[in-house]
Amino acid sequence: MLERQPSLPLSAHDELYEMLIPEDNFLRQMKELVDFHFIEDELKDKYCLDNGRNAESPVRMFKYLLLKQIYDLSDADLVERARYDLSFKYFLDLVPEASVIHSSSLTKFRRLRLQDKDLMDMLVEKTVALALEHDVLKSNSIIVDATHTTSRFHAKTAREYVQEKSKLLRKTVYKHHESLKEKFPAKPTTDSLEEELTYTNAVINVIEKEEHVKQLPAVKEKINMVKEVIEDIEEEADYGGDPDARKGYKAADYSFLGYKTHIAMSDERIITAAVVTSGEKSDTNYLSELIENTEKNGVVVDTVIGDTAYSSKNNLNYVQDKGMQLVSPLHPVITNGKRGEDKGFEFNKDADMYVCPAGHLATKKAIKKRQDTSKNAQLKYYFDVEKCKVCPLRAGCYKEGAKTKTYSVTVKSTEHLAQESFQETEEFKRLARERYKIEAKNSELKYRHGFKNANSSGLFGMKIQGAATIFVANMKRIIKLMNEN
């Protein structure tokens, strides 16, 4: 049964919060600024409202989730810190002497209560509303880009990932008690995931029998991390790595396995919309969604700034119909239409190559001169024909028996003369210089908020991580801007 979470209950020790938590503490500022009961309103359909045992407040559970993201802790370490960190307890609306949840409750909350909820849109909308309410979001321009997040399992199998974490645990133990090495079981001799899990659990059992070793903070942290990885893997009966991660490209010779987060950000560096996808998705296709979500969140948009990935024909027509300016340099390839029979081929501006519908990158390109000199030259892109021969999407794309597979586009289209003229103006150049702000924001998300690597497997987990990360990043920015005013 769901019972509305009350405000902080009375306690003989609640004066400790006023004495020990400074007014500029981020958790204190966020708690005082945000009414988190909107979480309860959004999740109430996931709870029984009139019978059964009282459930832990969804507001408090969500706050645990935010703390996990802010401080990059495993579930077990998060709960342990919440026992003694008064700033955590204050943020969680717990009196100093109150008990905390069991770490398994947080796992269940993520998997059972947040399913089918668009957490990203909900949290971004809330932060944008706060920014507008406190008059720190005033601009009518947005900057768009996509940042990639590497899969938790990278290109590794689940066995290799468990093996890696198990090795880190053992190395940490050896730094303090190398003699314990003799008590560990023999390492697996096969590539079986089950054997690796059995071995790793046995290693943990040996360590936990040594009380003086398992209580060491560094060892305890590694044990909790390994246990969380094992739990995630065992949760999925047909586990095979990261099932939703896909290969994307940052350059012709640099790929990643993971996800993309497509972002729109205001000039004040507040994220106004975001969409999480698998890694192979093209930036081009998400411009309209980012603009529409930004407008839905209450921001008036008249200018959109982006890199060459966004200067497609469809995007130019879209922003023109909405009466907006698109500050995105034309690319001689991306501005052209597609041949009808080759639908699904998309240009990847990072690799400067086309990607086929199956996600394979072209291997090379060449200029093709037309016999009719009145027509513009074409760029011909070559794909690995051996992959085409066995591709599940080859029907209608690859002609059986063909020795090559190519895709050609006209180098320059006459449909973009207005944009070509605009990008030569001083206004375009001035606005384009603002794009560095979103590069800095992407770097902040990756290196200050742990968004470089996924902390769970699957698109669902990535969406939760993305939503929590962007909420925290926006709140920090809003609080900073409010303090500067």
N, C-alpha and C positions, 0 to 999 in steps of 0.2 A: 504494500500500500504506500502511496506517495503522500507525504505530509509536507506542507510548505515549510521551507527552512526559515526559522525565526532569525531575528537579528542576534548579534553576539550576546549569549546569555550572561547573567550576572555571576560574578565570582569574587571571592575574597582576594584574588590575586590579579584581577584585571588591570590594576594600576601599573603593573609591570610593563604592559604594552606602552603606556604613555611615557614611562620612564626610560625604557630601553630601545624602543624603535624610533629612530629619528624621523622628523617630518619629511625629509627628502628621500627616505627609503622608497625604492620603486614599487615594491609590493603595497606599501601603505598608500602611496599616491594613487595607484591603480584601483585599489579597493575603494577609496573615497570618491574616485571619479566615476566608476562604472557601477551601475545597478545590474548585477548579474542575474536577476530574476527572469530576464528574458530567456535564459537557458531553460528554466523550469517550464515556461510557457511553450517553448518549442518541443520539449521532450516528454510532455505529460502523457501523450498518447502511447508512449512506450512503457507506461506503468499502470498498474491497477489502482484506481482512485478510492475504492471504498471497502476493500477487505484484504486480509493477509497481514503479515508482519511489516512494520514500517521500513521502507527502503532508505538507504543513505541518500541524502539530498542530491539531486542531479547537479545543483549549483555547486555544491562542495566537490563532487566528483569531477566536474569540469575544471574547477580550480586546481585540483590535483594534476589534471592533464596539462594545464598551463605551466605549473611549477616544474613538471617533468621536462617540458620543452625549454623553459628558460634556463634551467640549470643542468640540462643534459644528464639526467640520472636514470638508472634502471628503476623499475617499479619498486623493487625491494629497498634500494638505497633512498629513493624518494620518501617512502613511508618511514624509514629509519630516521631520516633527517627531520621529518615532520614531528617526531616525538620530542625533540629537544630544541629545535629552532623556533624561537618565539615569533619571528617575522612570518614564518610559514603558518603557524597556528593562528596568528592574527588575520592573515589573509584568508584562511580557511574558515573563519568565524568559529574558532574553537577557543574555549577558555584554556589557560595555561595547563591546568591539571587534567584536561580531557584526553581520552584515548584516541588513537588514530585507526584508520581502516587496515584491513589485511591487504597485502599487495595484489592478491588474486581478484579483489573487488574491482580494481582499476582495469584489469584485463577484461573482465566481464562487461564493465561499463562501455569500453571501447567497442567491443564486438557485438553486444546485444542492444545497447541503448542508442548508439550513434549510427547504426545501419539505416540506410534509406534517408538519411538527413543530409541536406546540403550545407554542411558546416561552414564551408568556405564563404558562400554568399552571405550566410547569416552573420558571420563574424566581421567580414569586411563592411557590410552594411551598417553594423553597429558602430564600428570605429569611424566610418565616414560621417555618420550622424553626429557623433560626439565632436568631430573636428568642425563640422558646420555649426553646431550649437555654440561652441566656444570661439567661433570666428577665427580659426587658424587655417582654414581651407578657403581660399578666396579666388584662386586662379581658375580660368576657363580652358586651360590647355592641359592635355595629358601626354605622357611619354609612354610608349609601349615597347616591350621587349619580352624575350623568353629566357629563362635561366634553366640550366639542366641540373638534375640531381642524380647522382650515381646510385644504382641499385645497391641495396645492403649486401647483396651477394656478388656484386660486380659480375665478372664472367665466371665466377666460381660456382661449383655445385654446392648443395647444402652440406655434403660431407666435408668438402674442402674448407667451407666457412667455419664449421664446428671445429675442425682440426686446427684452424688458425687461432680461434679463440682459446682453445684448450692449450695450445702452445704458449700463448701469452700468459695464461694463468700459471702454468708450470714455471715459466721464466721468472715471474714475480715471486713465486715461492722460493726458487733457488737463490734469489738475492738475499733472502733472510735465513733460510734453512736448507742448504744444498743436500744435507744428509737425508732429507725426506725422499730424494730421488730413488733410493733403494727400495722404498715401500710401494712405489707406483707399479701398477700391472704392466705387462708387456704390451707394446704398441700393436695395433691391428696390422695384419699382414695382407689384407685385401682392401678393395675400394668400396666396401659395403658401408652404407650410411648407418645401418643398424649396429655394426661392430664399432664404428666410431662413437656413436652415442653411448653404447655400453661402456666403452673404454673411458670416455670423458666423465660419465657418471661415477665410475669406479675411482677415478682420480679425485673427484670432488669428495667422495666418501672418505678417502684416505686423509685428505686435508682436514675435513671437518672433525675427524677423530683427534686431531692434534689441536687442543684448545688454544695453546699459545700461538699457533700459526693462524688459525682461521679468524682470530679476533684482530689481526693486523689490518688496518684500514685499507691498504693497497690490495691485499689478498681478498678481503671481504668484498671489495668493489668488483674485482675480476670474477669471483665466484657468482655474484648476483647477475653479472652480465652474461656469463656462460649459461646459467640456468634459464635466463629469459630467452636466449637464442634457442635452447633446446625445447623449451615450452612452445615457442612459436612454430618450430618445425613439427613437433609431435601433434600440434593442433590440426594440421592438414594431412589427412591420410594419403593423398596423392601428391605430396609435396615434391617439387622438382627444381628448386631454386627459387627465383622470383617469377611467378607465372605471368605477370602483367608487364614486366620490364621489356623494353624494346631498344634496339640499337638506333642511336641518332648520331649525327655528324657535326663536329665543331670545325672541322677542316677536312680537306681531301684525304689526309693521312692520319686523322685523329677522330676516333669514334668513341662513344660511351654507351654503356648499357644501363638504362634507367628510365627517367621520367623528365618531362618538361613542365614548368609552371609559366604560363603566359600571363604577363602582368601589365596593368595600366597604372600609372602613378601620376599624381598631380605635381605641379611645379614646386609645391611645398614638401615634396618627397613623402607624401602619404599615399599608400596603395589604395586605389579606388575600385579595382576589380581584379580578379585572378581566376584562372582556369587551369586545373592540373590534368595533364594527359600523359600517355606513354611517350617514350623518347623519340619516336620516328615522326611524330606529327609536325606538319609544316607551320611555322609562325604565321604565314600569310592568311591562313583560314580562320584565325581567331580574332582578327581586328574588329569585325562587326560585333561580336559577342562582348568583347571588352568595352567597346563604346556604349553598347546598350545597357550593360550591367552598371557602368559608371553613371549613366543618366538615371537609371532606376534607383540608384543610391542617392540621388539628389544633387548631383554635380552637373552644372551646365557646361557643355563642351563645345568649343568653337574651333580648336586647333588640336591636331594630333601629330605627334613627333615620333618618328621611328626610323629604323635603318632600311636598307634596300629590300629587306624581306617583305615589307608591307606595300611596296609600290606596284602591286599587281593591277591588272586592268580592272578586275572586279572591285578591288578596294578603292581605286581612284573614282570609279563610278558611284560607289556607295557613299563616300564622303561628300562627293559633289551633290548627290541627291539630298543629303542632310544639311547642305549649306556650310560645310566645314572645310578647313584647310588641312591638307595632308602634307606634312613636311617630311617627305621620304624620298631620297634620291632615286631616280630611275636607274634601273639596271638594263643593259641592252638585251638581256635574255628574259628576265622575269616579266617585262612589260608586254609580252606577246601572248596571243591566244593559243590554245591547244588544238591539235587536230582531233576531230571527233572520235576517231577510232583509238586514240591513245589517251583517253580520259584516265586521270589518276596519276599521271606523271607530274611531279612537283619539283620546283627548283629549291635547292638548299644553298642559301647564300653563304654559309660558313665554309662549305666545301667547294663552292663555285661549280657545282655539278647538279644534274638532275637525279632524282630518286624515282625508281619505278614503283608501281602500285604495291609490289611485294616488299618494298623497303630496301632494294639493292641500289647502291650508288653506281653511277656511270664510272667506267674505268679511265676514259679519256674523251677528248673532244677535238674537233677540227673544223675549220672554216670551209664551207662549201659554196663555191661561186655558182651563180645561176647562168644558164645558157642565154636566157632572156635578160639582157643587161638592164632592162627597165625595172626589174625586180631586185629587191634587196638580197644580199647574201644570207646564207643560213649557217647556223652552228649545228653541227652534227655530233650527237653524244653516243658513245659506244658502250654497250653493256656486255657483261660476261655471258656469252652464249651458252656455256656449260650449265650455268645456273638457270638460264631460261628453259633449257631442255627438260628440266625436272621441276620447274616451278608450278605450283598448284593453280596459279592464275594465268598460265600460258595460253589458254584458249582465247582466241581473238586478239592476242597480243604478240605471240611468237608463232611464226609460220614453220610448221614441222619440216625439218631438213635444212632450214636456213643456216648458213655458216656464220652469220652476224646478226646482231640485234641493235638497231640504232633508233634514235629519236632526234628529229630535226626541228629547229625553231628559227623563225626569221630574226635576224640580228636587231633590227630596229623597226618599230611600228610608227606609223604616222598618226595614230590615234592619241598620242601623248604629247603633242606639241605644246599644249597649255602648261602641262606639268614641267616639261623641259624648259620652257621659258621662265616659269616660276622659280625653279631651282637655281637660276642664274641671278636672281635678285638679292639685294642686301638683306631684305626681310627674311628670306628663306635661310640664308647663311647664318643670320643672327639666331633664329629659332633652332636651327640644326645644332648649334653649339651647346644647346641645353640638354642634349641627349646623354651627355656624360653622367648626368644625375642618376639615371636609371642603371647605368653600369656600376656606379658606386653603391646603389641600393642592392643590386644583385650580389655584389661582393660582401656587403654587410650581412645579407641573409645567409650566405654560404659560410663565412668565416667567424661571424659573431653569434649566429643563431643556429649553427649546426645543420644548415640546409644543403651542404655539399654532398652529404651521403644520406640515403634513406635509412630511417631507424627501424623499419619493419618491412615486410614483404607485401606485395600486392598494391593495386591502385587505390583500394579503400584506405589502407594504412598511409599511403603517400598523401592522400587528400586530407586526412586528419592532421598529419604532420605539417602540411602546407598551411592549413587553416590556422592552427595554433601558432605557427611561426610568424605568419603575416599579422595576426592579431597582436602578438607581443611587439613586433617591430613597429606597427602603427601606434600602439599605446605609448611606447617609448618616445616616438617622434612627436606625438600630440602633447605629451607632458612637457617635453623640452620646449616646444613652441609656446605653450601656455606660460611656462616659467620665464621665457624671454620677453613676453608682452608686459 
